[in-house]
Amino acid sequence: MIILSFMDLDIQIRYRSEIHNFPRDFLIPVLSQAKIYKRGTGYFSTSALVQLSVGLFEMAKNGGKIQLICSPELDKKDVEAIDYGYRTREEAISDAIIKGISEPVDFFEEERLNLIATLISEGRLDIKIAFMEDDNGFRLYHEKIAYFEDADGNKISYAGSANESANGLDGNFESIYTFCSWKDSSQIEAVEMAEMDFDNMWANQTSKLHVIPFPKIAVEKLLKYKKSAGVDWDIDVKEYGYKAFLKKKSQFSIPNGIILHDYQKDAVNNWVKFDYQGIFDMCTGSGKTYTALSAMVKFANDNDDKIAVFIVCPYIHLVSQWEEDVKEWCAAPIIIAHSKAKNDWKLEMRKAYKKFRRDDKPFVCLTTNDTFASEDMQMFVQRLDEKKKVLLIADEAHNFGSAHMINVMPWNIKSRIALSATIKRYMDKNGTGKIGEYFGKKCITYSLEQAITDGNLVHYEYHPVPVALTVYELEKYRELSRKLKKYVIVKNGKMKISDAGKPVIYERTRLLAGAENKIELLMKLFEDYKNDNNILVYCGATGVEDDKTGKVYRQVDYVTKKLQVDYQMSVKRFTAEEDLKDRENIKKYFSEGQYQVITAIKCLDEGVNIPGIKTAFIMSSSRNPKEFVQRRGRLLRKSRNKKKAVIYDFITLPRELDDIRPTDIEEDKTIIVGEVARMQEFGRLADNPEDTDYLINQIMEAYEYYFDAEEEMQRMEEYYGE
């Protein structure tokens, strides 16, 4: 495998003689990729030059340049002679340098000095002498500093005890610490400081230090080792066999400590079998992200790391979560592209695109659906060569079935993964079909039931809480239902609601979610939880009118304030209005117990992980499986000291159970069918299914209407949207 840059090498934080061979494990591999090598070291000698040449053959072939600062090896008598004026400084230094140049002892030394002489003659190796001289006399420069730079501008420096001498590099017990410019900020700073320090010395601008040119007489003596036959470029190979140590480390790998479940491995294997296409239909909390990343690693390994990856998420906060994970699985450049990105992602994409197209250099782009669909991003995406190895990972892939995303599906990207716990789009058969058409077969179906059975999610109790509409709300609902009839059309022989009627459906749904009586019931339930922690309240995207002031609040704001004032609980809102930093702080303090309750709307539906939630109150009454299945899955994530979850689900009914008449069924059906369907789904896997069965039986007996909720929901979907 071809190594392209420093980033392809497995650079350790520390190299120490007890476990490493410094030339073999670090110096040779790094120099083979270097274009610039700057070294400050101890004493100059032929042995130092011989050792300096290790790794330089590959560097020299690549047109690299070397700058060396060293110190003359002066003994005590020489120093005293300079201090007392018996000899000039220049004479003593020249003599010491000449004395340090000895005849080569074997063929290898001859060839290495031949390389050194060749590089000097070509102006690609420059040596300077450093020393200290002040009122205290003449003293020697003895710093160890090194700086390397490759063709892509990646930089490495190190600090430690390794000298440019035979013993220093290969004989003594040595230790160095490395710093890489593509890693964290502290390492970047260390690299920049090393470069600045060296450049200041080279320009003779370092306080207390004198740096002078290498003596001409010494240059002339070294040039005598240059051979007319040229350089034997394979000396390193012949002497060290070093290419065995230049095995490329993959830029994509499964992090240490992460062990995949068998079902995750099966998903990846099936994906490969399906020609690197497919859908990972996995319940929330079952490890979709790690499964997708392990597929990315497999894809990279199968293609010699010559890949580009696009990971597309519906929301910005999900991009941030993916970024944290991807960094552990991938050493290739990661581009963050969305409307609030701090970087110039268009410029970064342009550079990455060119390197990938020209040299197959890998990159990963993390972006949102909106940015992915933008003209700026599509300019890159649609121009990708079909023959290039590109992978698209769509997180919460049911969103890819929207009209907006269908139009930008990149068919030129052949390798694809769709991730979703709810791949079927609610009331959108066409969108669901397009997802299957683009992403291919299901590579795995891993259900919530299986995850609970396997112990990958916790068990839960489910308590449905019936809430009756007020007289006003019921009348309003009936009014909206009558209005909806105006939008009935016939399509493909079936009656449906037209697109123009969708806002009416939405308004009717919001009315159910914001049922006035929910607040009072919530506060009664909280009597038993006011001293507890790890609580979540899912609110509806609707308003609440304050009885005293008449002011209308968002339900999430009203509930937050109510719990704070009435029960003096520590409550924090978690909505789309909080920025990423605020959200991270909220999650942190919630996990630490500083916040008892989180109130949220939709931003917890997809992707946000707060495993510590033990008790949830769901007020929003969603009948969209995408929403309520996602919500349940998030509540069942495992965490420390969490044996099970408790869910209170507010079930909106048209009227109190005692007031229901069988003749009301036709008007009420659209409400009760959706609520019963959700109850059945939640109740069937709960530890207490009898509570759900009891309420469902009460409802059906009151209406004297017994139905299969799944069949009724299918009919309603066809009527209202498909």
WOLINMO-V545640 format. One record per residue. N is the residue number from 1. RES is the residue in one small letter. PSI is psi in whole degrees, 0 to 359 (* if undefined). OMEGA is omega in whole degrees, -180 to 180 (* if undefined). D_LAST is the distance of its C-alpha to the last C-alpha in Angstrom with 1 decimal. Layout:
n=(N:N)
res=(RES:RES)
psi=(PSI:PSI)
omega=(OMEGA:OMEGA)
d_last=(D_LAST:D_LAST)
This chain:
n=(1:2:3:4:5:6:7:8:9:10:11:12:13:14:15:16:17:18:19:20:21:22:23:24:25:26:27:28:29:30:31:32:33:34:35:36:37:38:39:40:41:42:43:44:45:46:47:48:49:50:51:52:53:54:55:56:57:58:59:60:61:62:63:64:65:66:67:68:69:70:71:72:73:74:75:76:77:78:79:80:81:82:83:84:85:86:87:88:89:90:91:92:93:94:95:96:97:98:99:100:101:102:103:104:105:106:107:108:109:110:111:112:113:114:115:116:117:118:119:120:121:122:123:124:125:126:127:128:129:130:131:132:133:134:135:136:137:138:139:140:141:142:143:144:145:146:147:148:149:150:151:152:153:154:155:156:157:158:159:160:161:162:163:164:165:166:167:168:169:170:171:172:173:174:175:176:177:178:179:180:181:182:183:184:185:186:187:188:189:190:191:192:193:194:195:196:197:198:199:200:201:202:203:204:205:206:207:208:209:210:211:212:213:214:215:216:217:218:219:220:221:222:223:224:225:226:227:228:229:230:231:232:233:234:235:236:237:238:239:240:241:242:243:244:245:246:247:248:249:250:251:252:253:254:255:256:257:258:259:260:261:262:263:264:265:266:267:268:269:270:271:272:273:274:275:276:277:278:279:280:281:282:283:284:285:286:287:288:289:290:291:292:293:294:295:296:297:298:299:300:301:302:303:304:305:306:307:308:309:310:311:312:313:314:315:316:317:318:319:320:321:322:323:324:325:326:327:328:329:330:331:332:333:334:335:336:337:338:339:340:341:342:343:344:345:346:347:348:349:350:351:352:353:354:355:356:357:358:359:360:361:362:363:364:365:366:367:368:369:370:371:372:373:374:375:376:377:378:379:380:381:382:383:384:385:386:387:388:389:390:391:392:393:394:395:396:397:398:399:400:401:402:403:404:405:406:407:408:409:410:411:412:413:414:415:416:417:418:419:420:421:422:423:424:425:426:427:428:429:430:431:432:433:434:435:436:437:438:439:440:441:442:443:444:445:446:447:448:449:450:451:452:453:454:455:456:457:458:459:460:461:462:463:464:465:466:467:468:469:470:471:472:473:474:475:476:477:478:479:480:481:482:483:484:485:486:487:488:489:490:491:492:493:494:495:496:497:498:499:500:501:502:503:504:505:506:507:508:509:510:511:512:513:514:515:516:517:518:519:520:521:522:523:524:525:526:527:528:529:530:531:532:533:534:535:536:537:538:539:540:541:542:543:544:545:546:547:548:549:550:551:552:553:554:555:556:557:558:559:560:561:562:563:564:565:566:567:568:569:570:571:572:573:574:575:576:577:578:579:580:581:582:583:584:585:586:587:588:589:590:591:592:593:594:595:596:597:598:599:600:601:602:603:604:605:606:607:608:609:610:611:612:613:614:615:616:617:618:619:620:621:622:623:624:625:626:627:628:629:630:631:632:633:634:635:636:637:638:639:640:641:642:643:644:645:646:647:648:649:650:651:652:653:654:655:656:657:658:659:660:661:662:663:664:665:666:667:668:669:670:671:672:673:674:675:676:677:678:679:680:681:682:683:684:685:686:687:688:689:690:691:692:693:694:695:696:697:698:699:700:701:702:703:704:705:706:707:708:709:710:711:712:713:714:715:716:717:718:719:720:721:722)
res=(m:i:i:l:s:f:m:d:l:d:i:q:i:r:y:r:s:e:i:h:n:f:p:r:d:f:l:i:p:v:l:s:q:a:k:i:y:k:r:g:t:g:y:f:s:t:s:a:l:v:q:l:s:v:g:l:f:e:m:a:k:n:g:g:k:i:q:l:i:c:s:p:e:l:d:k:k:d:v:e:a:i:d:y:g:y:r:t:r:e:e:a:i:s:d:a:i:i:k:g:i:s:e:p:v:d:f:f:e:e:e:r:l:n:l:i:a:t:l:i:s:e:g:r:l:d:i:k:i:a:f:m:e:d:d:n:g:f:r:l:y:h:e:k:i:a:y:f:e:d:a:d:g:n:k:i:s:y:a:g:s:a:n:e:s:a:n:g:l:d:g:n:f:e:s:i:y:t:f:c:s:w:k:d:s:s:q:i:e:a:v:e:m:a:e:m:d:f:d:n:m:w:a:n:q:t:s:k:l:h:v:i:p:f:p:k:i:a:v:e:k:l:l:k:y:k:k:s:a:g:v:d:w:d:i:d:v:k:e:y:g:y:k:a:f:l:k:k:k:s:q:f:s:i:p:n:g:i:i:l:h:d:y:q:k:d:a:v:n:n:w:v:k:f:d:y:q:g:i:f:d:m:c:t:g:s:g:k:t:y:t:a:l:s:a:m:v:k:f:a:n:d:n:d:d:k:i:a:v:f:i:v:c:p:y:i:h:l:v:s:q:w:e:e:d:v:k:e:w:c:a:a:p:i:i:i:a:h:s:k:a:k:n:d:w:k:l:e:m:r:k:a:y:k:k:f:r:r:d:d:k:p:f:v:c:l:t:t:n:d:t:f:a:s:e:d:m:q:m:f:v:q:r:l:d:e:k:k:k:v:l:l:i:a:d:e:a:h:n:f:g:s:a:h:m:i:n:v:m:p:w:n:i:k:s:r:i:a:l:s:a:t:i:k:r:y:m:d:k:n:g:t:g:k:i:g:e:y:f:g:k:k:c:i:t:y:s:l:e:q:a:i:t:d:g:n:l:v:h:y:e:y:h:p:v:p:v:a:l:t:v:y:e:l:e:k:y:r:e:l:s:r:k:l:k:k:y:v:i:v:k:n:g:k:m:k:i:s:d:a:g:k:p:v:i:y:e:r:t:r:l:l:a:g:a:e:n:k:i:e:l:l:m:k:l:f:e:d:y:k:n:d:n:n:i:l:v:y:c:g:a:t:g:v:e:d:d:k:t:g:k:v:y:r:q:v:d:y:v:t:k:k:l:q:v:d:y:q:m:s:v:k:r:f:t:a:e:e:d:l:k:d:r:e:n:i:k:k:y:f:s:e:g:q:y:q:v:i:t:a:i:k:c:l:d:e:g:v:n:i:p:g:i:k:t:a:f:i:m:s:s:s:r:n:p:k:e:f:v:q:r:r:g:r:l:l:r:k:s:r:n:k:k:k:a:v:i:y:d:f:i:t:l:p:r:e:l:d:d:i:r:p:t:d:i:e:e:d:k:t:i:i:v:g:e:v:a:r:m:q:e:f:g:r:l:a:d:n:p:e:d:t:d:y:l:i:n:q:i:m:e:a:y:e:y:y:f:d:a:e:e:e:m:q:r:m:e:e:y:y:g:e)
psi=(140:129:128:335:177:326:345:347:152:85:120:158:321:143:126:142:333:335:348:153:109:310:314:314:336:300:312:310:319:312:331:339:355:146:334:134:117:127:127:128:198:233:142:139:167:320:325:318:321:314:326:327:344:119:343:342:314:318:317:319:330:5:24:161:143:136:129:128:125:179:142:142:88:138:179:320:321:316:316:321:320:314:322:0:13:331:152:154:316:320:312:317:314:314:319:319:313:318:328:349:108:160:143:145:344:180:318:317:323:312:326:319:330:317:314:313:320:315:322:316:330:0:21:355:120:134:137:158:135:145:168:138:116:203:340:0:192:127:164:149:126:31:149:112:142:146:133:147:135:182:337:3:5:140:147:141:163:158:140:201:3:120:156:69:165:313:320:320:327:352:312:169:112:163:133:156:133:156:134:136:343:8:217:171:325:323:320:315:319:318:314:321:318:316:315:316:316:313:323:319:314:326:7:44:24:126:139:359:137:132:123:161:156:136:134:323:326:322:314:321:320:324:341:342:356:131:140:336:353:191:138:100:350:13:317:318:314:322:320:339:39:340:342:339:2:33:131:131:127:140:357:120:153:124:151:140:347:120:119:144:161:322:330:318:319:320:315:317:318:322:316:317:327:26:44:38:147:175:130:94:91:135:154:131:2:3:38:317:311:327:316:319:324:327:320:316:316:315:317:314:325:344:26:31:8:64:159:143:132:121:116:126:152:334:156:320:333:327:317:320:318:321:316:317:315:323:329:336:349:132:356:161:136:123:124:117:106:177:336:15:137:337:164:84:332:318:316:320:319:315:314:319:315:316:323:316:320:314:6:27:130:158:161:130:121:122:172:165:314:315:322:323:351:158:321:317:321:334:322:313:311:342:358:132:131:334:342:150:98:138:132:123:117:110:143:57:348:334:338:350:0:156:322:315:328:321:343:13:119:97:343:342:111:333:125:146:129:127:127:144:346:69:333:126:134:122:37:77:322:314:319:318:321:324:313:321:320:313:339:205:163:123:338:144:108:106:164:320:316:320:321:316:319:351:13:343:156:160:167:154:144:123:101:133:105:135:124:143:153:168:317:315:321:318:319:319:317:321:316:324:320:319:325:332:337:342:14:130:166:122:125:37:7:145:134:165:129:167:330:338:354:319:327:317:316:317:321:322:318:325:317:318:327:21:127:320:349:322:312:317:320:314:324:318:326:347:325:355:4:343:9:168:182:45:140:137:114:117:160:157:69:175:160:131:127:127:325:316:340:359:140:125:156:144:320:323:320:315:318:310:319:315:325:316:311:324:4:40:151:111:139:133:141:92:184:345:336:135:177:319:316:317:319:321:319:313:319:309:328:314:330:355:5:332:128:323:141:131:136:163:250:345:350:359:322:115:329:128:116:80:336:352:126:328:133:139:114:106:346:347:42:141:7:114:325:320:308:331:318:315:313:315:321:329:344:6:143:146:169:136:20:105:326:169:155:126:125:119:119:113:112:122:151:328:171:149:321:341:359:136:145:331:349:353:320:320:329:349:318:335:307:329:312:318:318:322:316:318:316:317:316:319:330:335:0:160:345:61:339:328:317:313:321:312:318:317:320:315:311:323:321:320:347:39:113:125:160:112:322:317:318:320:324:316:319:321:316:323:318:347:331:*)
omega=(-178:175:-172:-176:175:-176:176:-177:177:-177:178:177:-177:172:-176:-171:-178:-178:-176:166:-170:178:-175:-171:-177:-168:-178:178:-178:-179:179:179:-173:170:179:179:179:-172:171:-171:-178:-172:174:174:175:180:177:179:178:179:176:-177:180:-177:-176:-178:176:179:-180:178:-179:177:-178:178:-178:172:-176:173:-179:-176:176:180:-179:176:-176:-179:179:-180:179:179:178:-177:-177:175:179:179:175:179:-177:179:-178:180:-180:180:-180:179:180:-180:-179:179:-179:-178:178:-175:-179:-179:-178:178:177:-177:179:176:174:178:-180:180:179:-180:177:-178:-180:180:-179:171:180:-178:173:-178:-180:177:176:177:178:-178:180:178:-178:177:-171:172:-176:179:173:-178:179:-179:-180:177:179:-175:180:-179:173:-173:176:168:173:176:-180:-169:-176:177:172:175:-179:180:-177:-178:-167:-173:-178:173:-173:178:175:174:-176:178:-175:-174:-178:-180:-173:-173:-180:177:177:180:180:178:-179:178:179:179:-179:180:-179:-178:177:177:-177:179:-179:-178:179:-179:177:-175:175:178:-175:178:176:-178:-179:-179:178:177:-180:-180:179:-177:178:-179:179:-178:179:-179:-179:-174:171:-172:-176:-177:179:-180:-178:-176:-173:-171:-165:-176:175:-178:-180:177:-177:171:-180:177:178:-178:177:-177:175:178:179:179:-179:173:-180:-178:176:177:179:180:-180:180:178:179:177:-180:179:177:175:174:174:-177:173:-180:-172:-177:178:179:-176:176:179:-177:-180:178:179:-180:177:174:177:179:178:179:180:-180:179:-177:173:-180:-178:-174:168:-177:172:176:-171:-177:-180:-174:-179:-177:177:175:180:178:178:-179:179:-178:-175:-180:180:-175:-170:176:178:178:180:-179:177:-174:171:-171:-178:180:-179:-179:173:-172:179:177:179:178:-180:180:-178:180:-179:-180:179:-179:-175:-171:-179:179:-173:170:175:177:175:-173:177:177:-177:-179:178:-178:-177:178:-178:-180:-179:176:177:-172:-175:179:179:180:179:-179:179:-178:-178:-179:174:174:180:177:-175:-166:175:177:178:178:177:-179:-179:-176:178:-177:-178:177:-176:-179:177:173:-171:-177:-170:174:173:179:176:171:-177:-175:177:179:-178:178:-180:-178:-179:179:177:179:179:178:179:180:-176:-173:176:-174:172:177:180:167:-178:-170:176:179:-180:-179:177:179:-179:-179:179:171:-178:172:180:169:-180:-179:175:-177:-178:179:-179:172:171:179:180:-178:180:179:177:179:179:179:179:178:177:178:-178:-179:179:-175:178:176:175:-179:-178:177:-179:177:-178:172:-179:179:180:-179:-178:178:178:177:-180:180:179:178:179:179:179:-179:-176:-179:-172:-174:-178:-177:-179:179:179:-178:176:179:-178:175:-178:-174:-173:178:-177:175:173:-176:176:172:174:-179:177:177:-174:-177:178:178:178:-177:-175:-174:-176:-180:-180:177:166:-178:-178:179:-179:179:178:-179:-178:-180:179:-175:-174:-176:-179:179:174:-173:178:178:-180:-176:179:-179:178:-180:-174:-180:179:-179:179:178:179:180:-179:-177:176:180:179:179:179:171:179:-172:167:172:-173:173:-173:-171:175:-177:-173:166:-177:-176:173:-172:-173:-178:180:-178:-179:174:-176:-176:-167:173:179:174:176:-178:179:-177:-173:175:177:-178:-179:-179:180:-179:-174:178:-179:173:-178:177:179:-179:178:176:177:-176:171:-176:-178:-176:-177:177:-179:-177:177:-178:-178:-178:-177:174:-180:-178:-180:-169:-176:180:-173:-171:-176:178:-170:-179:-180:180:179:179:179:178:180:-179:-180:-174:-173:-179:-178:177:-178:-176:-178:178:179:-179:-179:-179:179:179:178:-179:-178:178:-180:179:-173:-178:-176:-172:172:-173:-179:179:-180:178:177:179:-179:177:180:-178:-172:-177:-172:*)
d_last=(52.1:52.9:53.3:52.2:53.1:54.4:50.8:50.9:53.9:54.0:56.0:57.4:58.2:61.8:64.1:67.2:69.9:69.5:66.2:65.8:67.8:67.4:68.0:66.0:63.0:62.7:65.1:64.8:61.0:60.7:63.4:61.9:59.0:61.0:61.9:63.9:66.1:68.2:70.6:73.1:75.3:78.8:81.8:82.0:83.3:82.9:81.1:78.7:78.0:77.7:75.1:73.4:72.9:70.7:67.3:68.5:68.7:64.9:64.8:67.7:66.0:63.0:65.3:65.3:67.9:69.9:71.8:74.1:76.1:78.8:82.1:85.5:87.0:90.1:92.5:94.3:97.4:95.3:93.7:97.1:98.5:95.9:96.3:100.1:100.0:101.7:98.9:96.4:92.8:91.9:94.6:93.6:89.9:90.6:92.9:90.4:87.7:90.1:91.2:87.6:87.2:88.5:88.6:85.7:86.4:84.4:82.3:79.1:80.7:82.1:78.7:77.1:79.9:79.5:75.8:76.9:79.6:77.3:74.7:77.6:78.9:75.5:75.0:72.0:73.9:75.7:77.7:79.2:81.5:81.0:83.5:84.6:87.8:89.0:91.9:91.4:92.0:90.1:87.1:84.5:80.7:79.0:75.3:72.6:69.6:67.2:64.3:62.1:59.6:57.4:56.2:52.9:54.7:54.1:57.1:59.0:62.1:64.1:66.9:69.3:72.6:72.2:75.1:75.4:78.2:78.5:78.8:76.3:73.5:74.2:77.1:77.1:74.7:72.2:69.0:66.5:63.3:60.7:58.4:55.4:53.9:50.3:50.4:50.6:52.4:55.6:56.0:55.3:58.0:60.4:59.9:60.4:63.6:65.0:64.5:66.0:69.0:69.8:69.5:71.8:74.3:74.2:75.0:77.8:76.2:76.1:78.6:81.5:80.6:82.3:80.5:82.7:82.3:83.1:86.8:87.4:90.0:87.3:84.9:87.6:88.3:84.6:84.2:86.9:84.4:82.2:82.5:82.7:80.6:77.6:75.3:74.3:70.6:70.2:72.7:70.1:68.6:72.1:73.3:70.2:67.7:65.3:62.4:61.6:60.8:58.4:55.5:52.3:50.4:46.7:44.9:42.0:42.9:41.9:43.9:46.7:45.9:42.2:41.7:38.4:37.2:37.0:33.2:33.1:35.6:33.6:30.5:32.6:34.4:31.1:29.9:33.2:32.9:29.5:31.3:30.6:26.8:24.4:22.3:24.3:22.0:24.5:24.6:25.8:29.6:30.0:31.3:28.5:30.6:33.7:32.0:30.6:34.1:35.8:33.7:34.8:38.4:38.1:36.7:39.6:42.2:41.1:41.4:44.6:42.9:42.2:38.6:36.4:33.7:30.8:29.3:26.4:25.4:23.1:26.1:29.8:31.0:29.4:31.3:34.4:33.7:33.2:36.3:38.4:37.3:37.4:41.0:42.1:40.5:41.3:44.5:43.1:42.5:39.5:38.0:36.1:33.9:32.1:32.8:35.3:37.0:40.8:41.5:41.3:38.5:38.4:42.1:41.6:38.7:40.9:43.8:41.7:40.0:43.4:45.0:42.1:42.2:46.0:47.0:44.0:44.5:41.5:39.5:36.5:34.3:32.5:30.0:26.9:23.6:24.7:28.1:26.9:24.7:27.8:30.0:32.9:31.4:29.6:33.1:34.2:31.1:30.5:34.3:34.6:36.1:34.0:37.1:37.5:36.4:33.6:31.2:28.0:27.0:23.7:24.0:20.9:19.2:15.6:16.4:17.1:13.4:13.4:13.9:17.5:18.3:16.7:19.2:22.1:21.6:25.3:25.5:29.3:29.1:29.2:29.5:26.4:25.5:22.2:23.0:20.7:20.8:17.0:15.8:12.3:10.2:9.0:5.4:5.4:5.7:7.6:9.8:10.6:11.6:13.7:15.5:16.5:17.6:19.7:21.2:21.6:22.3:22.5:26.2:26.2:24.2:26.4:25.2:26.4:28.3:30.1:31.0:32.5:34.4:35.7:36.9:34.9:33.3:35.1:34.6:33.3:33.8:30.9:31.8:29.2:30.6:29.5:29.5:29.5:28.3:31.2:31.7:30.8:27.5:26.5:27.3:25.4:22.3:22.8:23.4:20.1:18.3:20.3:19.5:15.7:16.3:17.5:14.1:12.6:11.9:11.6:9.5:10.5:12.3:9.8:10.0:7.6:8.8:9.7:10.3:13.8:13.0:11.9:15.6:16.2:13.7:15.6:18.9:18.3:17.5:20.7:22.7:22.0:22.9:26.1:27.4:31.1:32.5:31.2:34.0:36.7:35.4:35.1:38.7:40.0:38.4:40.0:43.4:43.4:42.2:44.2:46.5:44.0:42.4:39.3:36.9:33.4:31.7:28.0:27.6:24.7:24.2:25.8:29.3:32.2:35.0:38.4:40.3:43.7:43.0:39.9:38.6:34.9:34.2:31.2:30.7:31.6:34.8:35.7:35.4:37.3:40.1:40.2:40.8:43.3:45.3:45.1:45.6:47.1:44.6:44.0:40.4:38.7:35.4:33.1:30.6:29.6:32.8:35.1:36.1:36.3:39.9:39.4:36.6:38.8:41.6:39.5:38.4:42.1:43.6:41.0:41.9:45.5:45.2:46.1:42.8:41.9:38.4:35.6:33.1:29.9:26.5:23.8:26.2:26.9:23.3:23.5:26.8:29.6:32.0:34.3:35.3:37.9:35.6:36.8:35.4:32.1:31.1:27.3:27.0:23.6:21.7:18.5:15.8:14.0:15.3:15.9:18.3:20.1:20.6:22.0:24.2:25.6:26.4:28.4:30.3:31.5:33.1:36.7:39.6:43.2:44.2:40.7:40.7:37.4:34.9:34.5:31.2:31.0:27.5:27.4:25.4:24.6:25.4:25.7:29.4:32.1:32.1:35.3:34.0:31.0:31.3:29.5:28.7:26.6:23.8:21.6:21.9:21.7:19.0:16.3:18.9:20.5:17.6:16.4:20.1:21.1:18.5:19.9:23.4:23.1:21.9:24.7:27.3:27.2:28.7:31.0:34.7:34.6:31.8:33.9:33.2:29.5:30.1:32.5:30.3:27.3:29.9:31.3:28.0:27.2:30.8:30.9:28.0:29.2:25.6:25.0:21.6:19.9:17.9:15.8:14.8:14.2:12.0:9.8:9.8:9.2:6.2:4.7:6.8:6.6:3.8:0.0)
